Amino acid sequence: GVVASEKTLESTGSSKAWIQERRAGSVSFRISNGYTSPIPASSHGIMSSSELTVLMNKLTTTIPWAEYKTKTSSRKVFGWPIAPGVDLCPSPELRRLQDGLLQVAAQEVGQAVSQIRPIQCFLCFYHDNRNSCPAHKHDWRQVTLSLGASRSMQVGNRKVQLEHGDIIVLGGELHGIEASKDRSIGPRVSINLFYHAEGDVCEHAS
């Protein structure tokens, strides 16, 4: 969802110049560590599994989702940029999740929350087994909370099964959600926080 993500980021002037520079191919980031194994809801403790179920049901019906399609995939998306002095988070529950994901991001790199530079929160809605996200990668880190149906995520050359309430932390790896032939698969929502940690290196092409 890079294109949709960039459109959302462009809604604030502070993000616009960075995106334009990135599109021109002049910026890349070198990130030192890769992904972690999924962290279950019982371990991260941001919300209980039952609270996450209630939130999942609320998100599917109240978020103004936008259709996002490629030649080989489709899903619905919604997101907001995160910038100092700007609060565009649409609900208290999502703000609680956003803050919790920031805590997880900081813990995973052994830094204080103040050392994490959040970029955007981006949500994806997979209605059934046919919805997917093609493999892609970002020039930033991400921490992803998976809600609803169990789905297989490609991470590099591995497959990782994400259950309801699982969190996975990525460090720029190729990743995506595969379509499935299992018609019993129900809805899934992913909440993705994009960010940089202190020490991530920005390299400008000469």
C-alpha positions in Angstrom: 0.0 0.0 0.0 2.8 2.5 -0.7 0.9 4.7 -3.0 -2.2 5.0 -0.8 0.2 5.5 2.2 2.0 8.4 0.4 -1.3 10.1 -0.4 -2.3 10.1 3.2 1.1 11.4 4.3 0.9 14.3 1.8 -2.1 15.8 3.7 0.4 17.6 6.0 3.1 19.9 4.7 5.7 18.5 7.1 5.5 15.1 5.3 5.1 16.4 1.8 8.7 17.4 1.1 10.0 14.1 2.5 7.7 12.1 0.2 8.6 14.1 -2.9 12.2 13.6 -2.1 11.7 9.8 -1.7 9.8 9.6 -5.0 12.8 11.2 -6.7 14.9 8.4 -5.5 17.3 10.6 -3.5 16.6 9.1 0.0 17.1 5.7 1.4 17.4 4.4 5.0 19.8 1.8 6.4 18.2 -0.1 9.2 20.4 -2.4 11.3 18.0 -5.1 12.6 15.2 -7.1 11.1 11.8 -8.6 12.1 10.9 -10.2 15.4 8.6 -13.2 15.9 4.9 -12.4 16.5 4.1 -11.1 20.0 0.7 -12.5 21.2 -1.9 -10.2 22.9 -1.2 -12.0 26.2 2.4 -10.7 26.1 2.2 -7.2 24.7 -0.8 -6.2 26.9 -1.9 -3.2 24.9 -5.5 -4.4 25.1 -7.1 -7.7 26.1 -8.1 -10.2 23.4 -11.8 -9.5 24.1 -11.2 -5.7 23.9 -9.4 -6.2 20.5 -12.4 -8.2 19.3 -14.8 -5.4 20.2 -12.5 -2.8 18.5 -12.2 -5.0 15.4 -16.0 -5.1 15.0 -16.2 -1.4 15.5 -13.5 -0.6 13.0 -15.0 -2.6 10.2 -18.3 -0.6 10.4 -17.2 2.9 11.4 -13.9 3.7 9.5 -14.4 5.5 6.2 -12.5 2.8 4.3 -11.2 3.4 0.7 -10.9 0.7 -1.8 -7.3 0.0 -2.8 -6.7 -2.3 -5.8 -3.7 -3.4 -7.9 -3.7 -5.8 -10.9 -3.4 -8.8 -8.5 -4.8 -7.7 -5.2 -7.5 -5.7 -3.4 -8.2 -4.5 0.1 -9.6 -1.4 1.9 -7.3 1.1 3.6 -7.4 4.1 5.9 -4.6 6.1 7.5 -3.4 9.3 9.1 0.0 11.0 9.3 1.7 11.6 12.7 3.4 14.9 13.2 4.4 17.1 16.2 1.5 19.3 17.3 -1.0 17.5 15.0 -3.5 14.9 16.2 -5.5 13.3 13.4 -6.2 10.0 15.2 -9.9 9.4 14.7 -10.8 7.8 18.0 -9.7 7.3 21.6 -9.4 3.5 21.1 -7.1 3.9 18.1 -5.1 6.5 20.0 -4.6 4.0 22.8 -3.4 1.5 20.2 -1.1 4.0 18.5 0.5 4.8 21.9 0.8 1.1 22.7 2.5 0.3 19.4 4.9 3.2 20.0 5.8 1.5 23.3 6.4 -1.8 21.6 8.5 -0.2 18.8 10.7 1.5 21.5 11.1 -1.7 23.5 12.1 -3.8 20.4 15.0 -1.4 19.7 15.9 -0.8 23.3 15.1 3.0 23.1 12.9 5.4 24.9 9.6 6.4 23.2 11.0 9.9 22.8 13.7 8.4 20.4 11.1 6.9 18.1 10.0 9.1 15.2 6.5 8.0 14.1 5.5 8.7 10.5 2.0 7.4 10.0 -0.6 5.0 11.2 -2.1 2.9 8.3 -5.0 0.5 8.5 -5.8 -2.3 6.1 -9.2 -4.2 6.0 -9.2 -7.7 4.4 -12.9 -8.7 4.1 -12.3 -12.4 3.2 -9.8 -14.9 1.8 -9.6 -13.2 -1.6 -8.2 -10.0 -0.2 -4.5 -9.6 -0.2 -1.5 -7.3 -0.2 1.3 -7.8 -2.7 4.8 -8.2 -1.4 6.5 -4.8 -0.9 8.9 -3.0 1.4 9.4 0.4 2.9 12.3 2.7 3.8 11.1 2.7 7.4 10.3 0.4 10.2 6.8 -0.8 11.1 5.0 -2.5 13.9 1.8 -4.3 12.9 -1.1 -5.4 15.1 -3.3 -8.1 13.4 -7.0 -8.3 14.3 -9.6 -10.9 13.3 -8.9 -13.9 11.1 -5.6 -15.7 11.1 -3.7 -14.9 7.9 -0.3 -15.8 6.5 2.2 -13.0 6.0 5.2 -13.3 3.8 8.3 -11.8 5.5 11.4 -12.1 3.3 11.5 -15.7 2.3 9.5 -16.9 5.3 5.8 -17.3 6.0 4.5 -16.1 9.4 1.1 -17.0 10.6 -0.6 -14.0 12.4 -3.4 -14.7 14.8 -5.9 -12.3 16.4 -4.0 -9.9 18.6 -0.5 -10.7 17.4 2.0 -8.0 16.9 4.9 -8.3 14.5 7.8 -5.8 14.2 9.5 -5.3 10.8 12.7 -3.5 9.8 12.3 -2.9 6.1 11.8 -6.5 4.9 9.8 -7.5 1.9 6.4 -8.4 3.2 2.8 -9.0 2.1 -0.4 -10.9 2.9 -1.2 -13.8 0.6 -4.7 -14.6 -0.7 -6.0 -18.0 0.4 -8.2 -20.7 -1.1 -9.8 -21.2 2.3 -13.3 -19.7 1.9 -13.9 -19.9 5.7 -11.5 -17.1 6.4 -13.3 -14.1 7.8 -12.5 -10.4 8.1 -9.0 -9.2 9.2 -7.8 -5.7 10.1 -4.2 -4.7 10.4 -3.0 -1.6 12.3 0.4 -0.6 11.0 2.6 2.1 12.7 5.4 3.3 10.4 8.4 5.0 12.1 12.1 5.5 12.4 14.3 4.8 15.4 17.2 6.8 16.6 20.3 5.6 14.7 18.5 4.7 11.4 20.7 6.2 8.8 19.4 8.5 6.1 21.5 8.4 2.9 21.2 11.0 0.2 22.2 10.0 -3.3 24.9 12.4 -4.7 
